[in-house]
Amino acid sequence: MNSVSRILFVKDRQSIRDTVETLVHPAEKIPPRAAAAAHILIAEDRESMRDALKHLFKLRKNWEVCGEAQDGKEAVRKAEELHPDLIVMDYKMQDTDGLQAAEGIFKVLPDVPVVMFTLYKTEELERAARQVGVRCVVGKEEGVHTLLHAIECQLPNSVN
């Protein structure tokens, strides 16, 4: 395959640039691999909110929703099974709240960042969440931009 054909088969501008650089200096320049996607677990009791978050996260380059949980117990099970890079968790859920779920998760995965996204953000909840090990509490009224920023700050190696 000649050089022009190789470039024409490339789909996006970054890949074209990398391909051209490789063709110009093949021994000196190897195109970087795409960064691995950050795997995010969503723990939220409302299906509509889980769906909204899932669609929002899909819009972010290098973010992938690896699983969903509808209550705290399922969040602990899924975290243990999936080993996500980050967990977005509601506070008020059926059977087990977000703080209890976070405690269970940290017993298995002590270093996984948890961002709590809740309608019930208070100073007391933030203090309790920090004591458990939750990295950040974002009020749903603060909006998705605040949530996205919090996630970006907490993702390992700033994968975003």
C-alpha positions, -999 to +999 in steps of 0.1 A: +000+000+000+015+034-010+018+063+014-011+082+000-034+052+003-023+047+039-033+083+048-066+082+030-078+052+051-072+070+083-105+083+099-096+113+121-073+143+120-051+131+149-046+097+132-038+115+099-012+137+117+004+106+134+004+086+101+020+115+082+047+119+109+054+082+108+057+083+070+080+113+072+102+099+100+093+062+104+122+052+125+121+083+147+084+086+154+059+060+164+024+072+168+012+071+204-015+045+213-048+058+223-051+062+260-070+034+278-106+043+286-114+051+322-139+027+335-167+043+355-193+025+377-226+044+382-245+036+414-279+054+413-313+041+423-332+061+396-330+045+362-336+078+344-306+094+362-284+063+355-293+066+318-286+103+317-252+099+333-244+070+311-252+090+279-233+120+293-202+100+301-202+084+266-197+119+252-164+121+270-133+109+252-117+080+270-146+075+295-165+042+295-193+031+318-183-004+328-214-011+350-244+002+367-259-005+402-294+004+414-286+002+452-257+001+476-254-037+479-253-040+441-227-012+440-204-031+463-208-063+443-202-046+410-172-027+422-156-059+435-164-077+402-155-049+377-127-030+395-137+004+380-113+034+379-140+056+395-174+053+410-202+079+408-226+072+436-259+086+449-263+090+486-300+080+490-306+046+476-327+016+485-316-007+513-280+007+517-271+044+514-241+057+496-219+060+527-225+024+537-219+013+502-186+033+500-174+017+532-181-017+517-163-008+485-132+006+503-128-027+522-122-044+488-109-015+467-094+011+491-079+033+464-109+036+440-121+072+439-158+077+448-176+109+437-210+112+454-236+129+433-267+137+454-297+159+460-289+158+497-256+176+499-250+192+533-219+200+553-227+171+576-229+147+546-196+160+532-179+155+566-193+120+569-184+112+533-148+123+538-145+103+570-155+072+550-131+080+522-154+095+495-133+120+476-159+145+466-196+153+471-214+171+443-249+184+447-272+175+418-283+212+419-247+222+411-251+207+377-233+182+354-204+206+347-194+205+384-198+167+383-177+163+352-150+185+367-150+165+399-146+133+380-118+146+358-099+157+390-103+122+406-095+100+376-062+082+379-036+098+356-061+124+346-076+101+319-103+123+303 
